[in-house]
Amino acid sequence: MTLIAEPNEKVPSAVRNGFKNIFAVCPDQYIYDLVGEAPFPIAATSASYFGASKATTVELGLRFFDGQVSYAVDGGKSKYGGSGTLIDLTVEQPAMLTYGPVSYHDVIKIVPDLKLPSHMRK
């Protein structure tokens, strides 16, 4: 699950990279544990360009960025094979923007006022 949020003053400008908001990713356990062991902060992105297909392996991610990546962590093939659940917390009423592995019913347990936009309702 990825959350779009307004950063507080503790988020370095290098992480914001000129953008108003940040995307905070809630990773799988493997990456969560790895980041917890790192002796320095880690800022990263998903391996894709806006509107492009997502990389589901480290090899595809490296190919997408063609020599522009300094370091890559190979956590194995993506379990889900596509986009994740995207939640926008920067709007008056938090909204689910895309479906993913974390369901609407799971998210409302932690974000009770979550809005499901009309185009996503069945």
DRENVOFI-576704 format. One line per 4 residues: their letters; for each residue x, y, z of N, C-alpha, C. Coordinates in Angstrom, 1 decimal, decimal comma. Layout:
// residues N
A	X:Y:Z:X:Y:Z:X:Y:Z ~ ... .
This chain:
// residues 122
MTLI	0,8:-1,2:0,0:0,0:0,0:0,0:0,9:1,2:0,0 ~ 0,5:2,2:-0,8:1,2:3,5:-0,8:0,3:4,6:-0,4 ~ 0,8:5,5:0,5:0,0:6,6:0,9:0,6:7,9:0,4 ~ -0,2:8,8:-0,2:0,2:10,1:-0,6:-0,1:11,0:0,6 .
AEPN	1,0:11,7:1,1:0,9:12,5:2,3:1,7:13,8:2,2 ~ 1,3:14,8:2,9:2,0:16,0:3,0:3,2:15,7:4,0 ~ 4,4:16,0:3,6:5,6:15,8:4,5:5,6:16,8:5,7 ~ 6,1:16,4:6,8:6,3:17,3:7,9:7,7:17,9:7,7 .
EKVP	8,1:18,8:8,6:9,4:19,5:8,5:10,6:18,5:8,7 ~ 10,4:17,3:9,2:11,5:16,4:9,4:11,9:15,7:8,1 ~ 11,1:15,7:7,0:11,4:15,1:5,8:12,3:16,0:5,0 ~ 13,6:15,5:4,7:14,5:16,3:4,0:14,1:16,8:2,6 .
SAVR	14,5:17,9:2,2:14,1:18,5:0,9:14,6:17,5:-0,2 ~ 15,7:16,8:0,0:16,1:15,9:-1,1:15,1:14,7:-1,3 ~ 14,4:14,4:-0,3:13,4:13,3:-0,4:12,2:13,9:-1,1 ~ 11,8:15,1:-0,9:10,7:15,8:-1,5:11,0:16,1:-3,0 .
NGFK	12,3:16,4:-3,3:12,7:16,6:-4,6:11,9:17,7:-5,4 ~ 11,5:18,7:-4,6:10,7:19,8:-5,2:9,2:19,6:-5,3 ~ 8,7:18,4:-4,8:7,3:18,1:-4,9:6,7:18,5:-3,5 ~ 5,4:18,8:-3,6:4,6:19,2:-2,4:4,3:18,0:-1,5 .
NIFA	4,1:16,9:-2,1:3,7:15,7:-1,3:4,7:14,6:-1,5 ~ 4,6:13,6:-0,6:5,5:12,4:-0,7:4,6:11,2:-0,8 ~ 5,2:10,1:-1,4:4,5:8,8:-1,4:5,2:7,9:-0,4 ~ 4,5:7,5:0,6:5,0:6,6:1,6:4,6:5,2:1,4 .
VCPD	5,5:4,3:1,1:5,2:3,0:0,7:5,3:2,1:2,0 ~ 4,3:1,3:2,1:4,3:0,3:3,2:4,7:-1,0:2,6 ~ 6,0:-1,4:2,8:6,6:-2,5:2,1:6,3:-3,9:2,7 ~ 6,6:-4,9:1,9:6,5:-6,3:2,4:7,5:-6,4:3,5 .
QYIY	7,4:-7,5:4,3:8,3:-7,7:5,5:9,8:-7,7:5,1 ~ 10,1:-8,3:4,0:11,6:-8,4:3,6:12,2:-7,0:3,5 ~ 11,5:-6,1:2,8:12,1:-4,8:2,6:12,0:-4,0:4,0 ~ 10,9:-4,2:4,7:10,7:-3,5:6,0:11,9:-3,9:6,9 .
DLVG	12,2:-5,2:7,0:13,3:-5,6:7,8:14,7:-5,1:7,3 ~ 14,9:-5,1:6,0:16,1:-4,6:5,5:16,3:-3,1:5,8 ~ 15,3:-2,3:5,6:15,3:-0,9:5,9:15,6:-0,6:7,4 ~ 15,0:-1,5:8,2:15,2:-1,3:9,6:16,6:-1,6:10,1 .
EAPF	17,4:-2,4:9,3:18,8:-2,7:9,6:19,7:-1,7:9,0 ~ 19,3:-0,9:8,1:20,2:0,1:7,4:20,7:1,1:8,4 ~ 22,0:1,5:8,4:22,5:2,5:9,4:22,2:3,9:8,9 ~ 21,4:4,1:7,8:21,1:5,4:7,2:19,7:5,4:6,7 .
PIAA	19,1:6,6:6,5:17,8:6,6:5,9:17,8:6,2:4,4 ~ 16,7:5,6:4,0:16,6:5,1:2,6:15,4:5,8:2,0 ~ 15,6:6,4:0,8:14,5:7,0:0,0:14,6:6,3:-1,3 ~ 13,5:5,7:-1,7:13,5:5,0:-3,0:12,2:5,1:-3,7 .
TSAS	12,1:4,6:-4,9:10,9:4,7:-5,7:10,6:3,3:-6,2 ~ 9,4:3,2:-6,7:9,0:1,9:-7,4:9,7:1,9:-8,7 ~ 9,9:0,8:-9,3:10,6:0,6:-10,6:9,7:0,8:-11,7 ~ 9,2:2,0:-12,0:8,4:2,3:-13,1:8,4:3,8:-13,4 .
YFGA	7,9:4,1:-14,6:7,7:5,5:-14,9:6,2:5,7:-14,9 ~ 5,7:7,0:-14,7:4,3:7,2:-14,6:3,7:6,7:-15,9 ~ 2,6:5,9:-15,8:1,9:5,4:-16,9:2,5:4,2:-17,5 ~ 3,7:3,8:-17,1:4,3:2,6:-17,7:4,0:1,4:-16,9 .
SKAT	4,2:0,2:-17,4:4,0:-1,0:-16,7:5,0:-1,1:-15,5 ~ 4,7:-1,8:-14,5:5,5:-2,0:-13,3:6,5:-3,1:-13,5 ~ 7,7:-2,9:-12,9:8,7:-4,0:-13,0:8,4:-4,9:-11,9 ~ 8,4:-6,2:-12,2:8,0:-7,2:-11,2:9,3:-8,0:-10,7 .
TVEL	10,4:-7,7:-11,3:11,7:-8,3:-10,9:12,8:-7,2:-10,9 ~ 13,8:-7,4:-10,2:14,9:-6,4:-10,1:15,5:-6,3:-11,5 ~ 15,6:-7,3:-12,3:16,2:-7,3:-13,6:15,3:-6,3:-14,5 ~ 14,0:-6,4:-14,5:13,2:-5,5:-15,3:13,3:-4,1:-14,8 .
GLRF	13,4:-3,9:-13,5:13,6:-2,5:-12,9:14,9:-1,9:-13,4 ~ 15,9:-2,7:-13,4:17,2:-2,1:-13,9:17,2:-1,8:-15,4 ~ 16,5:-2,7:-16,1:16,3:-2,4:-17,6:15,5:-1,2:-17,8 ~ 14,5:-1,0:-17,0:13,6:0,2:-17,2:14,5:1,5:-17,1 .
FDGQ	15,4:1,5:-16,1:16,1:2,7:-15,8:17,5:2,8:-16,4 ~ 17,9:1,8:-17,2:19,0:1,8:-18,1:20,3:2,5:-17,6 ~ 20,9:2,0:-16,5:22,1:2,6:-16,0:22,0:3,7:-15,1 ~ 20,7:4,2:-14,7:20,5:5,3:-13,9:20,4:5,0:-12,4 .
VSYA	20,5:3,7:-12,1:20,3:3,2:-10,7:21,6:2,9:-10,0 ~ 21,9:3,5:-8,9:23,1:3,3:-8,2:23,1:1,9:-7,4 ~ 21,9:1,7:-6,8:21,8:0,4:-6,0:20,4:-0,1:-6,2 ~ 20,3:-1,4:-6,2:19,0:-2,1:-6,3:19,0:-3,2:-5,3 .
VDGG	17,8:-3,4:-4,6:17,6:-4,5:-3,7:16,8:-5,5:-4,4 ~ 17,3:-6,8:-4,4:16,5:-7,8:-5,0:15,7:-8,6:-4,0 ~ 14,4:-8,3:-3,9:13,6:-8,9:-2,9:12,8:-10,1:-3,5 ~ 13,3:-10,5:-4,7:12,6:-11,6:-5,4:11,5:-11,0:-6,3 .
KSKY	10,8:-11,9:-7,0:9,7:-11,5:-7,9:8,5:-11,0:-7,1 ~ 7,9:-9,9:-7,6:6,8:-9,3:-7,0:5,7:-10,3:-6,7 ~ 5,2:-10,4:-5,5:4,1:-11,3:-5,2:2,8:-11,0:-5,9 ~ 2,6:-9,7:-6,2:1,3:-9,2:-6,6:1,3:-8,9:-8,1 .
GGSG	2,5:-8,6:-8,7:2,6:-8,5:-10,1:1,9:-7,3:-10,8 ~ 1,6:-6,3:-10,0:1,0:-5,1:-10,6:1,0:-3,9:-9,6 ~ 0,1:-3,0:-9,8:0,1:-1,8:-9,0:-0,4:-2,1:-7,6 ~ 0,0:-1,3:-6,7:-0,5:-1,5:-5,3:-1,7:-0,6:-5,0 .
TLID	-2,2:-0,8:-3,8:-3,3:0,1:-3,3:-2,7:1,5:-3,1 ~ -3,4:2,5:-3,6:-2,9:3,9:-3,5:-4,0:4,7:-2,7 ~ -3,6:5,3:-1,6:-4,5:6,1:-0,8:-4,0:7,5:-0,7 ~ -4,9:8,5:-1,0:-4,5:9,9:-1,0:-5,0:10,5:0,3 .
LTVE	-4,0:10,9:1,2:-4,3:11,5:2,5:-4,2:13,0:2,4 ~ -4,0:13,6:1,2:-3,8:15,0:1,1:-5,1:15,8:0,9 ~ -6,2:15,0:0,7:-7,5:15,6:0,4:-8,3:15,7:1,6 ~ -9,4:16,5:1,6:-10,3:16,6:2,8:-10,7:15,3:3,3 .
QPAM	-11,2:14,4:2,5:-11,6:13,1:2,9:-10,7:12,1:2,2 ~ -9,9:11,3:3,0:-8,9:10,4:2,3:-9,6:9,5:1,3 ~ -9,0:9,3:0,2:-9,6:8,5:-0,9:-8,7:7,4:-1,5 ~ -9,3:6,3:-1,8:-8,6:5,2:-2,4:-8,6:5,5:-3,9 .
LTYG	-7,3:5,6:-4,5:-7,2:5,9:-5,9:-7,1:4,7:-6,8 ~ -6,4:3,7:-6,3:-6,3:2,5:-7,1:-6,5:1,3:-6,2 ~ -7,0:0,2:-6,8:-7,1:-1,1:-6,1:-5,8:-1,8:-6,1 ~ -5,5:-2,6:-5,1:-4,3:-3,4:-5,1:-4,5:-4,5:-4,1 .
PVSY	-3,4:-5,1:-3,6:-3,5:-6,2:-2,7:-4,1:-5,9:-1,4 ~ -4,1:-4,7:-1,0:-4,8:-4,3:0,3:-6,2:-3,8:-0,1 ~ -7,2:-4,5:0,4:-8,6:-4,2:0,0:-9,1:-2,9:0,7 ~ -10,2:-2,4:0,1:-10,9:-1,3:0,7:-11,3:-1,6:2,1 .
HDVI	-11,8:-2,8:2,3:-12,3:-3,3:3,7:-11,2:-3,4:4,7 ~ -10,0:-3,7:4,2:-8,8:-3,7:5,1:-8,4:-2,2:5,5 ~ -8,4:-1,3:4,5:-7,9:0,0:4,7:-8,9:0,8:5,6 ~ -10,2:0,6:5,5:-11,1:1,4:6,4:-11,0:1,0:7,8 .
KIVP	-10,3:-0,1:8,2:-10,0:-0,4:9,6:-9,0:0,6:10,2 ~ -8,1:1,1:9,3:-7,2:2,1:9,8:-7,4:3,5:9,4 ~ -8,2:3,7:8,3:-8,6:5,0:7,8:-10,2:5,0:7,7 ~ -10,9:5,1:8,8:-12,3:4,9:8,8:-13,1:5,8:7,9 .
DLKL	-12,6:7,0:7,6:-13,3:8,0:6,7:-12,9:7,9:5,3 ~ -12,3:6,7:4,9:-11,9:6,5:3,5:-13,0:6,6:2,5 ~ -12,8:7,3:1,5:-13,8:7,5:0,4:-13,4:6,6:-0,8 ~ -14,3:6,0:-1,3:-14,1:5,2:-2,5:-14,8:6,0:-3,7 .
PSHM	-13,9:6,6:-4,6:-14,5:7,4:-5,6:-15,6:6,6:-6,5 ~ -16,5:7,4:-7,0:-17,6:6,7:-7,7:-17,2:5,8:-8,9 ~ -16,1:6,2:-9,6:-15,6:5,3:-10,7:-15,1:4,0:-10,2 ~ -14,8:3,8:-8,9:-14,3:2,6:-8,4:-15,4:1,7:-7,7 .
RK	-16,6:2,3:-7,6:-17,7:1,5:-7,0:-18,3:0,6:-8,0 ~ -18,8:-0,5:-7,5:-19,4:-1,5:-8,4:-20,9:-1,3:-8,4 .
